[in-house]
Amino acid sequence: MKNIATTSESLAAGKALLAVLLVLLLPGAVCAVITGPCSGCHAMHFSQDGTILAEWGSGGPYGALLTDDCAGCHTGVNDGSAPYVNSTTAPIYNSSGSIGNIPAGGSFYWVNQAQGDARGHNVDILSTADATLSVPPGFEAGRDAADGSRVAGGNWPPGQQVSCSGLYGCHGTHSVADITAALGGGHHGSLSNDTVTNPGTVPYVGFRMLLGIAGKEDPDWEYTFSASDHNQYKGVDDPGGGSDSTTISTLCARCHGLFHSPINEMGTSSPWLRHPNDFDLGNSGGEYANYNGGSGYNNLIPLGSTNITTVLSSPTVTSAAGEAIITCLSCHRAHGSPYLDSLRWDYAAAYVPGLTDGFGGCAVCHSSKN
């Protein structure tokens, strides 16, 4: 009996369409939504005619009748057609300011290619466990996360790796352990536009399927970019932390809370105990008022904003207007980078050609110290 839902022809055609449909969506739809034949992602059976289907990923079968997992669907060489967050060949990463062919969050390539655990997150379905850290750096047992959940019940099991989604991950529902179930419906939901101002309680109602996080999504996740073509990250002027759980930095704080909050860990003004986060550059003026040499938004050192309905090409840094806010992503890539600590630039380099003199990306904000 022929299984019409999983023939090689239908699966091949579906997967060929999948890469295009990931980003070439209906006008106004967010990038997480996938359209096209069901067979592009799902199969009714694991085998046909006594043979395991070639279209299945190497670790199948997978939950939700999927033909592959997150790693299988998001591994590839970026060409603007799909958000490949992992690559088997070195992505183009030009520290002079060009993003090259990695998505906005960076790539897991460098940590997966044994170039050092510090160059990205050691995601369980992609990487081996970190050889040095048994729990996330900055993790504090028992601390409530900004979204009201407790990461791993407040007790991260030593050696447990971070996952793409769910209880130990970033995307999807944080109270669900299974990474597939945690993303349930995430690629099927639809929003009226690419701006998430009021994150809901289901995975797709969140910036980049980050539950509870607000932001404005760049349709091609910054494969192309300019001062007016980029993600607009949500930030608030709140150096003490905790007043707004929808900022991109509160997501990072679920695991790395001790780095930037609360007040007794970071302080509220200079001299800072740790680098300020969710802090408006306009509070201090002076050196910060000349962010990026006065040339507007710099994609390599992005800023957050309180209002994320508009892409800001010239954020106001002369007053605390909520348009020039430091976030975790101002300095780090979420997935990984070729530099230590997943930084956006080489922190140890004395000079970054084309970006700034002095001390790398730091000088983009700390302009008077250059």
N, C-alpha and C positions, 0 to 999 in steps of 0.2 A: 504493500500500500504506500503510495507516494504522499509524503508529508509536505503539502503545498506551502505551509507556513515557513519551512526551513530549507527549501531547496537552495543549492549552491548559487543558482542564478539570482534568486530574489535577495539572498543575503549579500551577494557581491554588489548587486545594484544598490541595495540600501546603504551599504557602507560607503560606496562611492559618493552617494548623495550626502551622507552624514557630515563629512568635513565641510562641505559647502553650506549646508543648512544650519550649521552651528552658529554662523555669524550672518549669513544672508537671510535675515528674518523678515517677517512682515514689518512694515514701517511702524516704529515706535515700540516694538517688542524688545525685551531685554535679552542679553546674549545667552542666558541659561536655557532658554526655550528651544526645543528641537522640534522641527516639523518633518514630515516625510513618512515613508512606509514604516510600519511597526517592525518589520523584519530587518531594518537597518540597525536596530539595537537589541531586539528580542528574538528568541527562538523557542518553539514549543517543546522541542526535544533536544537532548544532548547528542544524539547520534541518528544516523539514517542509514538504512540498509546494512546495519551491523558495523558501521564505521563512524568514529567520532568526527563530527563536522570540522572541516579545516578552518572554517571561519571563527571557531571558538578560540578564545585566548588560551594560553598554555595552562592556566590554573583552574579552568572550568570544571564542573558547571558553577554558575554564579547565581546569586539570589535575584529575585524578580525576573527570572527567565532571561537575564541579560547574556549577551554573547561575549562580553568582556567586562573587566573591572575599570576603575578610574584610571589606573596606570596604562592599561591597554588603549583606552580611548583618547587619552591625553598625552601620548608619547608620539613624537614625530618632529619634523623640521618645519618651523613656522614659515608660512608663506602668505599669511593674512587670511586664510580660510578657516582656521580653527584655533582655539586656545591650547596649544601644546605646551604644557608646563614642564615636560621632561623631554630630553633629547638624547639620542645615542651618539650624536656628533656635537662638537663644541659650538654652541650658539655664538653669534656675533655680539660681542659686548664691548662697545666703544666708550671708554671712560671719558672721552672728550665731550660727551654730551649726547651722543647718538645711542638710542636704545638697541639698535640693530635688529635682530630677529627673535628676541626673547619677549614674552609678554610682560605686562606691567609688574607682576609679582615676581619676576625673575624665573629661574629655572632650577630644577633639582639636579641638573647635569653634573655640576661640580662636586657635590657631595656624593653622588652615585658613582662617579668615576674615580673614587678613592683619592680625591685631592684634599681631603681633610673634612672631618665632621663639622668643623666650625663654618663651613661654607654653605650651609643650608640645613633645613629640617630633615631629620632621618625618618621619613615616612615609612611605616611598616611594610607596605606593599611595594616599595621602591628600593629601600636602602637597608643595610645592616644596622644594627643598634649602635648608638654612639659609644665609642670605646672609653670615654672619660666620664660622661654625665649619665647617671642612672635615672634622674628626674629632670624636668625642664629647668634651666637656670632661672632663678628668681621665683620658683614655685614655693608657695607657703601652704603647708597642710592646713586644711580647715577653713581657709579664707573663702568667703562667698564671692562668686564671680559677679561682674557688673550686670549680667543678664539674669541674676537671681539663682542661677544654678551653681552647683559646686563641682568643680572639675574632679572627676573620678571620686565623687563623694568626699572631696577634701583630702583624699589620701591616694596619691599617685603611686601605684605599685612599682617598686624599683625595677628598672629594666624594661618597663612598658614603653613601647615606642609611640610617637604621635601618629595619628591616623588622618586620613583625608577629611573625615567627617565624624560626627557623633560624639560619644562620651570623651574620647581622647583626641578629638580633632577640632577643626576650625569650621568647616562647612556643615550645613544641615542642622538637625535638632540635637542639642547637646545632652539631652537626657536619655538618648537612645544609643545603646552600645553598638549594634550592628551598623556598619557604615553604609550599607545599601538601604536599610530601612530608615536610617537617619536622613537620607536624601529623598525619601519617598515623595514622588510627585514633583520634585524640584525641577526636572527638565521638561515637565509638561505644563506647569503653570504659566500664566501670562499676566503681565502688567500693562497698564495703559501707556506707559512710556519708560524711558531708561533711568528715571529719577526715583529713588526710594527715600521718601521723606518720613514715612510712617511705617517702619518695619512691622510685619505681622508675626503670626505664630506658626506659619508654615514655611518650609525652606525657601521657596521661590520668592517670597515676599521679604527680601533682604538683599542688600548689595552683594553681588557675586554669590548668591545663595549662602551668605553669612547671616544666620538667623539673628534678627534684632538689630542689625547694623544698617545705617543709612549711608547714602552716597549716590553719586551720579556716574553711571557706567559709560565708559567710552565704547562705542559699538564694536571696534576692532581691538579692544583691550591694549591700545597704544602700540599696535604694530606700526601704524603711522602716527606721527605725533608732531605737535608744535605747541606754542604757547597757548593756543586756543583749542587744541585737540588732545585731550587727556582725561583721565578719571578726575572727578572732583570729590576728594575725600572729606568725610564729615569730621569736624573738630570743634571743640569749644574752648573758650578761654577759662580754664579751670585747673590750675596747677596742683590743687589739692587732690583732684580726682574724685569721681563718683557722682557728680551732679547730673550727668547725661550718659546713659548706658548705650546710646546709639552711635557713639563715635568709633572710628576704626581702631583707635588705641585701646578702647575698653575690651575689644576682642582679644588683642595681644595680652592684656592684663589678666585674662582668664588663667593663663599659665605662668606669665612672667610678672606678676603683680608687684613683687618686691623691688623691681627695677624703677618703678615710676609712681607708685602710690602705696598707701595713703600719705597724708601730710607728714606723719612722724617718720616716714621712710625717705621722703624726698625734700621736704621743706616747701616753703611757699614763695621764697624770694632769694635773691643773691645774698651771700654765696650759697649756691645750690649744693645739696648733698649728692644729688644725682642730676643728670641732665634733665632740664624741665621738659614736660610733655603736656599736650593740650594747653599750650601757652602762646598767646598772641604776641608776635614780634613787635606790634605797635605799642605794647605796654611800656617798652623801654626806649624805643626810638634809637637815636644815635647810630651805632654801628649797624643795627638791624634794618634801619630805614633805607639802607642802600642794598637791600637784598638783591642778589644777582646783578650787582652793578647798576641797579635801576633799570634793567632791561626787561622787566616783567617776569612772568612765570618761567621757572626752570624745571623741565621734566625730570632731570636727574636728581634734583633736590626739591621734591614737591611739597606744597603746603596744603593744609586742610582749611576748611571754612565752615562757619556755622550755617550759612545758607548754601545749600548744594543744588539749587535749582538751575544755576547758571554756571557754565565753565568760565572761570576767571583767568584772563590772559594777563591782566595787570593788577594783581592783588594790592590792596591798600595796606601799606606798612608804616605809614606816618602817624596812624592813630589806631587804637584798639577797635577796629571796625569788624572784627571777626572774619577777616579774609586772609590772614597770614598766620595761620596757627601751626605750630610744630606738632607733628604726630610721630608715631613710631616709624611710619613709612617714609618720613622725610629723610631718614638715614639708612634704613634697612629695606631689603627686598623680602617679601613674605615667604617666598619659596626657597630662594637661594641666589647666590651671586659668586663670581670668581674671587671675592675678597673675604677675608676673615670676618666672622660674626655676621655674615650675610649683608655686609655694608654695601652701599651703592658706589663707593669709591675705595681706593686703597688708603686706609687710614695712616699707614706708615710712610706713604710717599710724600716727599717734600714738594713735589710739583706734579700737577696733572695737566698735561698739554691741552690747551683749548678750553679748559674749564675755569681755572683760576690759579694764580700764583700762590706761594706760601704753603698752605697745609691742606691741600685737597678740597673736598666738598665742604669742610667746615667754614671756609672763607666765603662761601656763597651767602651765608647768614651773618657770620662774624666779620663783616667787611672791613671794619676799621682796624682789625688785628692782622690784616693781610700785609 
